[in-house]
């Protein structure tokens, strides 16, 4: 799966719950749980945030060796995701996209969805998860680039 990358879009000013990424679950932030589960998939992980919030998310680089941080496109998670992949994982052909709304990602289910998408040549797939908060999207790079135009 070395042709894949996971991108987690986050921001402090969530429309549903401000600073949700930093809410505690079992003594750790929601964002920590999301990143921890994405790293268990076994592919590179990029944290994508708006530029004005970059400094707030930099400490996570020390918590997760190999984590990359992208800051850009404050108003568009789609464009932020596409730009993050283009800049930090240009070789990626498949993208797992998630948000800090999904701290219950099942790494094994995500691996299966990615493998299935790759094997079948799917352009887009969504796994809502077995529980609320476990969802991911699997997007073919060419479709991501096209959608971001």
FENBELDA-V461416 format. One record per residue. N is the residue number from 0. RES is the residue in one small letter. SS is DSSP state (@ for helix, = for strand, . for the rest). PHI is phi as a letter, one per 40 degrees, with the letter a starting at -180 (999 if undefined). PSI is psi in whole degrees, 0 to 359 (NA if undefined). Layout:
n=N res=RES ss=SS phi=PHI psi=PSI
n=N res=RES ss=SS phi=PHI psi=PSI
This chain:
n=0 res=x ss=. phi=999 psi=29
n=1 res=x ss=. phi=c psi=2
n=2 res=x ss=. phi=b psi=23
n=3 res=x ss== phi=b psi=160
n=4 res=x ss== phi=a psi=149
n=5 res=x ss== phi=b psi=133
n=6 res=x ss== phi=b psi=124
n=7 res=x ss== phi=b psi=114
n=8 res=x ss== phi=c psi=132
n=9 res=x ss=. phi=a psi=161
n=10 res=x ss=. phi=a psi=155
n=11 res=x ss=. phi=c psi=320
n=12 res=x ss=. phi=c psi=57
n=13 res=x ss=. phi=d psi=139
n=14 res=x ss=. phi=c psi=336
n=15 res=x ss=. phi=c psi=319
n=16 res=x ss=. phi=a psi=108
n=17 res=x ss=. phi=d psi=136
n=18 res=x ss=. phi=f psi=30
n=19 res=x ss=@ phi=d psi=325
n=20 res=x ss=@ phi=d psi=336
n=21 res=x ss=@ phi=b psi=7
n=22 res=x ss=. phi=c psi=145
n=23 res=x ss== phi=c psi=137
n=24 res=x ss== phi=b psi=112
n=25 res=x ss=. phi=f psi=34
n=26 res=x ss=. phi=g psi=358
n=27 res=x ss== phi=b psi=156
n=28 res=x ss== phi=c psi=155
n=29 res=x ss=@ phi=d psi=317
n=30 res=x ss=@ phi=c psi=320
n=31 res=x ss=@ phi=d psi=314
n=32 res=x ss=@ phi=c psi=317
n=33 res=x ss=@ phi=c psi=310
n=34 res=x ss=@ phi=c psi=317
n=35 res=x ss=@ phi=d psi=315
n=36 res=x ss=@ phi=c psi=323
n=37 res=x ss=@ phi=c psi=321
n=38 res=x ss=@ phi=c psi=332
n=39 res=x ss=. phi=c psi=348
n=40 res=x ss=. phi=c psi=330
n=41 res=x ss=. phi=g psi=22
n=42 res=x ss=. phi=b psi=162
n=43 res=x ss== phi=d psi=149
n=44 res=x ss== phi=b psi=134
n=45 res=x ss== phi=b psi=133
n=46 res=x ss== phi=c psi=120
n=47 res=x ss== phi=b psi=124
n=48 res=x ss== phi=b psi=167
n=49 res=x ss=. phi=c psi=150
n=50 res=x ss=@ phi=d psi=322
n=51 res=x ss=@ phi=c psi=343
n=52 res=x ss=@ phi=b psi=5
n=53 res=x ss=@ phi=d psi=315
n=54 res=x ss=@ phi=c psi=328
n=55 res=x ss=@ phi=c psi=326
n=56 res=x ss=@ phi=c psi=350
n=57 res=x ss=. phi=d psi=325
n=58 res=x ss=@ phi=d psi=336
n=59 res=x ss=@ phi=c psi=338
n=60 res=x ss=@ phi=c psi=325
n=61 res=x ss=@ phi=c psi=338
n=62 res=x ss=@ phi=c psi=335
n=63 res=x ss=. phi=b psi=92
n=64 res=x ss=. phi=d psi=133
n=65 res=x ss=. phi=g psi=345
n=66 res=x ss=. phi=c psi=137
n=67 res=x ss== phi=b psi=149
n=68 res=x ss== phi=b psi=131
n=69 res=x ss== phi=b psi=134
n=70 res=x ss== phi=b psi=123
n=71 res=x ss=. phi=i psi=170
n=72 res=x ss=. phi=f psi=74
n=73 res=x ss=. phi=c psi=331
n=74 res=x ss=. phi=b psi=1
n=75 res=x ss=. phi=b psi=101
n=76 res=x ss=@ phi=c psi=327
n=77 res=x ss=@ phi=c psi=308
n=78 res=x ss=@ phi=c psi=326
n=79 res=x ss=@ phi=c psi=315
n=80 res=x ss=@ phi=c psi=311
n=81 res=x ss=@ phi=c psi=317
n=82 res=x ss=@ phi=c psi=323
n=83 res=x ss=@ phi=c psi=316
n=84 res=x ss=@ phi=c psi=315
n=85 res=x ss=@ phi=d psi=319
n=86 res=x ss=@ phi=c psi=318
n=87 res=x ss=@ phi=b psi=347
n=88 res=x ss=. phi=a psi=58
n=89 res=x ss=. phi=c psi=338
n=90 res=x ss=. phi=c psi=350
n=91 res=x ss=. phi=c psi=134
n=92 res=x ss=. phi=b psi=345
n=93 res=x ss== phi=b psi=140
n=94 res=x ss== phi=b psi=128
n=95 res=x ss== phi=c psi=123
n=96 res=x ss== phi=b psi=135
n=97 res=x ss== phi=a psi=175
n=98 res=x ss== phi=b psi=173
n=99 res=x ss=. phi=c psi=0
n=100 res=x ss=. phi=c psi=351
n=101 res=x ss=. phi=b psi=70
n=102 res=x ss=. phi=c psi=357
n=103 res=x ss=. phi=b psi=31
n=104 res=x ss=. phi=d psi=134
n=105 res=x ss=. phi=c psi=108
n=106 res=x ss=@ phi=d psi=323
n=107 res=x ss=@ phi=c psi=319
n=108 res=x ss=@ phi=c psi=321
n=109 res=x ss=@ phi=c psi=318
n=110 res=x ss=@ phi=c psi=317
n=111 res=x ss=@ phi=c psi=317
n=112 res=x ss=@ phi=c psi=318
n=113 res=x ss=@ phi=c psi=313
n=114 res=x ss=@ phi=c psi=317
n=115 res=x ss=@ phi=c psi=317
n=116 res=x ss=@ phi=c psi=318
n=117 res=x ss=@ phi=c psi=313
n=118 res=x ss=@ phi=c psi=318
n=119 res=x ss=@ phi=c psi=353
n=120 res=x ss=. phi=g psi=33
n=121 res=x ss=. phi=c psi=144
n=122 res=x ss=. phi=c psi=334
n=123 res=x ss== phi=a psi=140
n=124 res=x ss== phi=a psi=150
n=125 res=x ss== phi=b psi=137
n=126 res=x ss== phi=b psi=109
n=127 res=x ss=. phi=c psi=348
n=128 res=x ss=. phi=g psi=162
n=129 res=x ss=. phi=c psi=340
n=130 res=x ss=. phi=b psi=157
n=131 res=x ss=. phi=d psi=132
n=132 res=x ss=. phi=g psi=12
n=133 res=x ss=. phi=b psi=19
n=134 res=x ss=. phi=c psi=152
n=135 res=x ss== phi=a psi=165
n=136 res=x ss== phi=b psi=144
n=137 res=x ss== phi=b psi=121
n=138 res=x ss== phi=b psi=129
n=139 res=x ss== phi=c psi=136
n=140 res=x ss=@ phi=d psi=317
n=141 res=x ss=@ phi=c psi=326
n=142 res=x ss=@ phi=c psi=323
n=143 res=x ss=@ phi=c psi=312
n=144 res=x ss=@ phi=c psi=318
n=145 res=x ss=@ phi=c psi=314
n=146 res=x ss=@ phi=c psi=325
n=147 res=x ss=@ phi=c psi=345
n=148 res=x ss=. phi=f psi=NA
